Amino acid sequence: MVGHSEEENGRAVVATASPIEVPRSLEVVDFENLLGDLSAAFVRVSVEDIDDEIERWLQRIVLAMDVDRGNVVQVDPVDGVYYTTHQWGREGVITPDKGRKVNSLQLFPWLTGKIISGEMVVLSRLEGLPPEASVDLTSARSVGTKSNITIPLRVGGVVVGAILFGAIFSERAWSQTEVQRLKLVADIFGNALERKRVEAEIRRLSEELRQVSQVVTMGELTASLAHELNQPLGAILNNARAARRLLASKTPDLTEIDSALDDIIRDDARAVEIVRDVRAMFQRGEAKTSSVDVKELLLDVNRIVSADARMKNISLLIDVSDSLPPVQGDKVHLTQAVLNLVFNAFDSVCESDGPREVGLLADRHEPSHVHVSVRDSGKGIDSNVMPHLFEPFFTTKSTGMGMGLAIVKSIIENHGGRLWVTRNPDRGATLEFALPVEANTGHSG
């Protein structure tokens, strides 16, 4: 026996045994063309079909190389155990169960060590194995291997497994040309597997981002819901206390008590409506759209935020045209959008040393659209910030989550509208959106 070695990326390539002449297939295979077809196939194949494509090409390569079995093994990053992920063998050849993990360090400790270190092993005869590979020799005989070539698989420069081609029925030698060809096959397979892993990682990160986005969105919606509920609940509490004081007097004013109870009933209905509307936002199915009176919507918003405005010493002006046509949409979502804009304006003026003024306006600058704007007297918006203002997770606030305005943009665009921001000539900024008027209402002209 004669042993020899080569160099692969600076590492010794283990090669053993002298060539043994064995019959070659009479079929002439242009392996160079086959490699070209192989490379082109994995450029075109979808990520979902990579596994099937690898097995199909394993068969073609096994037949072209006149060997008996080909399989791909990969390491589980969790426990470090190798398992067969792809395979093909001729009829009568034992192939390992695909997906079944084996303790490769126990069955093939020497070969596994070579794979981990990134070394290629070329074996023409089992007797060519070194003395330290006695366990590997026993295991190889048990599965019928007579000759074998093992080439590490690299994904992103990291060895993640190996591709193995074996002769089972008779021994065979491996020429330098054949070794180089199979190394190219391993490179192509490795690139395909890297593409598959990258795609899986992208999907994992996308799912994580989706979950984070849901959590952040829920945080923004919860803050808005708290603002909405604080007003009716606070009013209920105040009226309940007033009714108790009236009842405790020696001569209760029944008319005042009745009025306080009417207010409690009205505010309770408002709180129930808010909760019902928020629940509707998260129900499955298509969003329910209806005719929305923009003036009524803005008056509702004004009532919701007025208590918060008083508490923060903000002068809230509402100016809504009486002749606004209705729009078609989801009132709950549109209310949420306006609330987000108003609360954003509240934050802006509270961060400024100037007057605390916020204007909520609606008019009709063009026949086909209703315009709603929220104007503030805050410190304004930096020109470098303007292009990113509606991007998810972008915020200039130390405690902000960067989803409020992104949610507004999504809602308005889903209603066929557009959203933009302008800097006021004096101070502050105006956030404005336009919604198409409801069709067939007689208001389009």
N, C-alpha and C positions, 0 to 999 in steps of 0.2 A: 504494500500500500504506500502511496505517495501522498503526502498532505501539501496543500498550498494555501496561500492567503492573498487577499487583495486589500485595497484601501477604499473605504466608503465614508466620505465626509470626515476623514481623519481617524476613523475607527478601523480596527482590524476586522476583516471579513473572514469568518471561519470556513474553510473548505477542506474536505477530506476525501480520501480514496482516489484510486487511479481510474481512468476512464475504462468503461466496459462497453464494448461494442454491442449494441442491441438493435434489432430490426426497427426501422423507421416506417411510418405510414407511407403507403404508396401515393397518397394524396398530397400534391404539392400545394402548400399554403403560403401565400404571400403575406407573411406576418407584418411587414411594414404597412401594407394597406389595411390589415386588420387593426393595427394600432391606431391608424388614422380614423377608421370607422368608430373604434372604441372611444376615442377622444371626442369626436363629433357627437356621438350618442349621448354622452354625459353633459355636453353643453346644451343639448336640446331638451333633455328629459326634465320633467317636473320633479320637485322635491319629494312629492308623495310617491313617485314611481322609482326612486333611486334604488331601493332595496330589490325590487323585481329586476331592475336593469342589471344590477351587480350579479345576481344569480344567472341571468340569461348569458351574460358575458363570461362568467366562470365556465359555463358549459362550452362555449365556443373556444375559449383559451385552452381548456383541458384537451379538447379534441385536436386543436391546432398544434399543441405541443406534444401530442401523442403520450399524455400521461393519463392517470386513472382517476384522480380526485383533486378537487380544489376547494378550499374553504377559507373563510375569513373569521378570525377570532378577534374579539375586542375585550378590553378590560372594563369591569364595572368600577367607576370612580369611587363608589361608596365603600366597597369591601375589598377591592383589588383583585377579584376573582375573574379569570378569563372565561369567556363563553363563546360558542360558535354562533355567529349572526347570519352567515351566508354560506352556502355549500352547494356542490354538485359532484356527483360521482357516476362512473359508468355502472352498468348493470352488474350486480354481483359484488360491488364494492361497499364495504361498511362505511357509512358516514355518521358522524356524531349527531345526536339530537340537537336540532337548531334551537337556540335559546336556553339549552340546559347548561347550567354552570358546572364547571369541573374545577377541582383543585389542581390547577396546572403546576403549582409549585411542588405538589406531592407526586404527581405522575411524571412530569417532565421538568424537574428543577433546573437542570443544566440549560436546556433549550429556553425555558422561561427567562432565566437570567440573561441570556444572550439577547432576547427580544427586548427586555427592559432596558438594556444598555444600548439598544439601537443597532446591534450587529446582525448581519445577514448570515445564515447558516446554509451551506450548500453540502448536501450529503449524497454521495453516489452509492455507498454501501453502509449498512448498519455497523459493520465491523470497523468502520472508519471513525466511529465515535471515540473520544478520549476516555481513559479509565474513570475519570470523575463523572462521566455520563452513564454509569452503569444502570441507574434507575430509569433513565430515559430509554436505554436499550431494551430493557424488559418491557416497558410500556409500548414501545414502537412495535416490537414483535407481537404483542398481544392484539394489536389492531391491524396487523398484516402489512405494515409499511416496509418497503425494501429500499427505496430511494426517496429523498425529500429535499425540497428547497423552501426555506422560511425567510420571508422578507418583511421587516418591520413596516407597519403602517404609521404614518405621521399625519397628524391633524394639527395645523397651526404650529408645526415644528416640534410637537410633542408626540412621543410614541404612545399610541392608544391601542395597539394590537399588532396583528401580523396577517399576512396572506401566505398560505401554504399550498404547494402543489406536490403531490406524491405519486410515486409509481408503486403499485400494489402487486401486479402480476409478475413483474420481472424487474431486475435492477436496471438502472440506466445512468448514464453520465450526463453532466450538464455542461454544455459548452459555454465559453465566455459570451458568445452572441446571445444564447438563450437566457443567460443570467441577466444581461443588460436589458433584454426585452421584458422580462418579468419584473425587473425593477421599474420600468416605465409603466407597466400595468399597475404595480403597487402605487405609484405616484398618482395615476389617474383615479384609482379607487379612493386613495386618501383625500384627494381634492373633492371628490363627490361626497364622501362622508363628512368632510369639513363643511361643505355647503349645507348638508342636512343638519349638522349640529348648530351651525349659525342660525339657520331658519328656526330651529327649535328654541334657541336662546332668544331670538327676536320675539317669538310667540310668548315665551315665558315673561319677558320684560314687558311686552304689550299688555299681558294679563295683569301683571303687577301694577302697571300704570293705570289700567282701567279701574282696578280696585282702589288705588290711591285717589284717582279722580272722583270716584263715587264717594269716598269718605270726605274729601275736601268739599265736594258739591253739597253733601249732606250737612256739612258744617255751615256753609253759607246759607243754605235753606233754613237750617235750624235757627240761625241768628235772625233771619227775616221773619220766621214764624214767631219767635219770641217777641219781636217788635209788634207784630200784628196782634198777638194775644194779650200783650201787656195793657193795651188801651181798654178793651171791653172788660177784662178781668179786674183792672184797677177801678173802672167805673162801677162794676158790680160791688166791689168791696166798699167803695165810698158810699154808694146808695144804701147798702145793707147797714152800715154804721149809722147813717143818717136816720134810717127807719127805726133802728134801735133807740136812738136818742129821742126821737119823737114819741115812741111808745112809752119811754120812761118818764115822760112829762106827766104832770097831773091832769092836763087837758090835751090829750093827743090830737093833733090836726090830721084827721083821717084823709082829707084831700091831699095833703103833702105826702102822707104815707102811701096812699094809692099811687101817686105820681112816681114816688121812689121805686115802688114795686114794678110799675110799668117800665121804668128805665132798666131795672134789673132783668126783666123778661126780655126786653129788646137787646140788651148787651149780651145776655146769655145766648140768644139766637144767633147773634153775630159771631160769638166765639165758636158755636157749633158749626156755623157755616165755614169759618176759616179752617177748622180741622177737617171738615168734609172735603173742602176744595183741595187741601194739601194731600189728603189720602188719594183723591182722584188723580193727582199728578203722578202717583207711583203705581196706579193700576195698569195691568198689562193690556195690550190692545192699542188700537189707533186712538190718537187724541181726538176728543170730541170737540168739534168747532161749532160756533154759533155766531149770531149777529151780536157784536159787542158795541155798546154805546161808550165811546171814548170819554165823553164828559162825565158820565156816571162812574166810569172806572177811575178817573183822576180824582173825583170827589171822594170816592172810597179811600184812595191812597192818602188823600189829604186828611181824612178823618183818622186813618190808622197812625199816621206819623205826627199828628199835631201835638200829642202829649209829649213825644220825644223831643220835638222842636222846642216846646216851652221849657222843658227841663234843661236843655242845652242853650237856652237863650238865643234861639235862631229865629229870625224873622222869615216866615214862610209865606210867600205870595203865590196865589193860584189864579191864573188868567186863562180861561177856556172859552172859546167861541161858542155861541149858542147854536150856530148853524152847522156844526160838524156832522158829516155823514157817518154811519156805522161802518165798522170794519168786520171782516170775517176772521174768526180765530178762537183761541182758547183763552177765556177771560182770566182764568187762574194764572196761566203762564205769563200773559201780558201784564197782569198785576204784579207778578214777581219781578218782571223786567223793570217796571217803573220804580218799584220799591228799591231794587238794587241801585238804580241811578240816584234816587233821592238820598239813600243812606250814604252812598259814595260822596254826594255833595255835602251832606252833613259832616262827614269826616274831614272833608277838605276845608270847610270854613272854620271848623274847630281847631285845625292845625295852624290857622292863620291869626295874626294879631289884629287884622282889620275887622270891618263890620261883618256880622254873621247873617248873611242874606242868601236865601235860596228861592228861586222862582220855578214854578211848575206851570208850563204854558203849553197850549195846544191850539193850533190854527190850521189853515189850509192854504199853503203857498202855491199849490198846483192842483188842478181839478181832480187828478186821479189818486192823490195821496193825502193822508192826514199826517201832520207833523206834530210830534210831541218833543218838547225840549226841557231839560233841567239845567238851569243856569245857577252858578254859584259865585260868590265873591271871595273865594279862597285865594291861595297863593298862585294858582295857575298850574300849567303843565309844561314841563321842560320840552323843548323841541326834539331832544334826543329820545324822550320817552314816548312821544306821540305815536310813532310807527308800531310800538309794541304794546300799546295800552290795552288792547283787547285779546292779547295772547294768553292762553292758559298758564297759570302759575307765575305770571309776571305781576309784580307788585312793587310799589314804592313805599309801602307802609311797613313799619318794623314788625307789626303783629298781623299783617295781612296774609291771606292765603292765595291771592292772585286768581280767584275763580269768579268773583262777582260780576265783573264786566264781561268775562268770557261767556258766562251764562246768558247775560243780556244779549250779546251778539248772536249766540246760538238760537235763542228764542225769536229774536226779530227776524233773522234770516229764514228760520223755519216758517215764518208767517209771510214770506215773500217781500220782506222789507229790507231796509238798509240802515246802518248805524254809523255815526261819525262824531268827531269831536272838533271843536274850534276853540281857540283862545279868545277871550273877550278883549275888546280894545282897552278897557280900563283895568280890570283885574279879574282873576278867576277864569273859569272855562265853562263852556256849554256843551253838554252831551245831548245829542239829538237823534231821533230816529223817525223814519217815514214808513207808514204802512199803507198798502193799497186799499182804497175804499171798497166796500162790499159791492159786488156786481148787481145790476138790475135793481138799484135802489132809487134811481132817478137823481142821484147826486154826482154822477160821473162827468157831467158837463159843466 
